[in-house]
Amino acid sequence: MSDPKQSRLVKVHLLDREYNIRSDDEDKIRRIALYLNEEYSHLKQVSPAPIRADASIMVAFKAASDLLAVREELDCLRREIETTASVLAARIDRDLAGPIRPEGGT
């Protein structure tokens, strides 16, 4: 039996070169390659003729910068959710601990 998600070689073009990357998620590899190539294209437009090594480092730096920004945003959202959940839990506890009214009474 072969696993449908078995890793295989995915051929992609990165920074004007062709690479074979082993992965079980071809779509993800292609999305990453597209992102890196877009960043590389942008870098070539705004920078005066960077050499390949410099361009690779700059693209990697930009990708790492984007990753850190997303992680920071995620951490902020987690803190916000935890705070909101704590406030709501306290309200529920307070309401449940309130006076018990007899049935049919006002």
C-alpha positions in Angstrom: 0.0 0.0 0.0 1.3 3.5 -0.8 0.4 6.5 1.2 -1.3 9.2 -1.0 0.6 11.9 1.0 3.9 10.2 0.4 6.7 12.7 -0.1 7.9 13.3 -3.7 10.1 15.7 -5.5 8.6 19.0 -6.4 10.4 21.0 -9.1 10.3 24.8 -8.5 12.1 27.8 -9.8 13.6 30.0 -7.0 15.6 33.1 -7.7 16.1 32.3 -11.3 17.3 28.7 -10.6 15.5 25.4 -10.6 15.4 23.2 -7.5 13.9 19.8 -6.6 12.4 19.8 -3.1 11.1 16.7 -1.4 7.7 17.2 0.2 4.4 15.6 0.8 2.6 18.9 0.2 3.3 20.1 -3.3 0.8 23.0 -3.1 2.5 24.4 0.0 6.0 24.2 -1.7 4.6 26.0 -4.8 3.0 28.8 -2.6 6.3 29.3 -0.8 8.2 29.4 -4.1 5.7 31.9 -5.4 6.1 34.1 -2.3 9.9 34.0 -2.5 10.0 34.8 -6.2 7.6 37.7 -5.7 9.9 39.1 -2.9 12.9 38.5 -5.2 11.2 40.4 -8.1 10.3 43.3 -5.8 13.9 43.4 -4.5 15.3 43.5 -8.0 13.0 46.4 -8.9 14.0 48.5 -5.8 17.6 47.6 -5.4 20.6 48.5 -7.7 21.5 45.1 -9.3 22.1 42.9 -6.2 24.2 39.8 -6.7 22.5 36.5 -6.2 23.9 35.8 -2.7 22.8 39.3 -1.5 19.4 38.8 -3.0 18.9 35.4 -1.4 19.8 36.8 2.0 17.5 39.8 1.5 14.6 37.6 0.4 15.2 35.3 3.4 15.3 38.3 5.7 12.0 39.6 4.3 10.4 36.2 4.7 11.7 35.9 8.3 10.5 39.5 9.0 7.0 38.6 7.7 7.0 35.4 9.8 7.9 37.3 13.0 5.2 39.9 12.3 2.6 37.2 11.9 3.7 35.5 15.1 3.6 38.7 17.0 0.0 39.4 15.7 -0.9 35.8 16.7 0.5 36.2 20.2 -1.5 39.5 20.6 -4.7 37.8 19.5 -4.1 34.9 21.9 -3.6 37.3 24.8 -6.8 39.2 23.8 -8.8 35.9 23.6 -7.4 34.8 27.0 -8.4 38.1 28.6 -11.9 38.1 27.1 -12.4 34.4 28.1 -11.3 35.3 31.7 -13.7 38.2 31.8 -16.6 36.1 30.5 -15.8 33.2 32.9 -15.8 35.7 35.8 -19.2 37.0 34.7 -20.6 33.5 34.4 -19.3 32.6 37.8 -20.8 35.8 39.3 -24.2 35.2 37.7 -24.3 31.5 38.7 -23.4 32.5 42.3 -26.2 35.1 42.5 -29.3 34.8 44.6 -31.4 31.7 43.8 -35.0 32.7 43.2 -37.8 30.3 44.0 -39.8 29.1 41.1 -42.8 31.2 40.3 -41.6 33.9 42.6 -40.6 37.4 41.6 
